[in-house]
Amino acid sequence: MSKYDPLWKYVKKKGVPSIKLSFDEIQNIIGIPIDHSFLNYKKELLAFGYKVEKISLKEKTVIFIKIQ
């Protein structure tokens, strides 16, 4: 289990084609601030049927999309 599992489960539970979350929303879900390690962990999301489409450092958001 990784520190991002609560986020992956949250995204999967939503079940929508795409979801955009702010860094603050992600922090509320996982209980810790998002950091550079997110880039290493994001591949785990594939097992939940989603992938990271875009990370915007300017907007401080992450867009997740459902894998077809």
DAGI-V524416 format. One record per helix or strand. SS is the DSSP state (H for helix, E for strand). FROM is the first residue (numbers start at 1). LEN is the number of residues. If there is no record, write none. Layout:
BEGIN
ss=[SS:SS]
from=[FROM:FROM]
len=[LEN:LEN]
END
This chain:
BEGIN
ss=[H:E:H:H:E:E]
from=[5:18:23:38:50:61]
len=[10:5:8:11:7:6]
END
